[in-house]
Amino acid sequence: MNRVEVTVDSEDRLSDAALRAVRAICRFVLDAEQQDRQLLTVLIATPPTSSHLNQTWRQRDYVANVLSFPGSGAPLTPRSRLCHLGDIAVCPAVAAQEAAGTDVTPQLRLAHLLVHGVLHLLGYDHIDDPVEARRMEQRERELLAALPRPEIQRLLPLFAVGTAGGPSVT
């Protein structure tokens, strides 16, 4: 079994089920991509935090749905077997807004954003190369189709009022 550590942080208290679901989805992607000995951190961000991170690191003035920050790829310590893959900040409020009026649930949209963020950390890109964009989109579709549905449903508490996903995006 691959040794992968996924740490989840939030500005609000999250249910254990939701935390486990975020970890499981990220581990699922890393396992599918045959990644081993990786450390990944996920921040469940509020809209103000997402906006601040996007402005600070990308000089873009809007609330981002997901941001990926590549790690060094180096071992955490000289004796560590884990390498820092990177960090992801995902905003459930944006996922809910993007899902509104579509046939996609907020939970499925959030799962898609987690998959998207992890793939970015693994080197997939959709910004500069149309061929690479199609490759990334295809891989996202494959992973989402294979993702266990119970894990997606366990994301539901992230959209409750009083959580990082509760406030609306303006």
Secondary structure, DSSP 4 states (H G I P E B T S, - for coil): ---EEEEEEESS---HHHHHHHHHHHHHHHHHTT--SEEEEEEE--HHHHHHHHHHHH---S--SEEEEE---SBSSTT-S-EEEEEEEE-HHHHHHHHTTSSS-HHHHHHHHHHHHHHHHTT--SSS-HHHHHHHHHHHHHHHHHS-HHHHHTTGGGGSTTSTTSSPP-
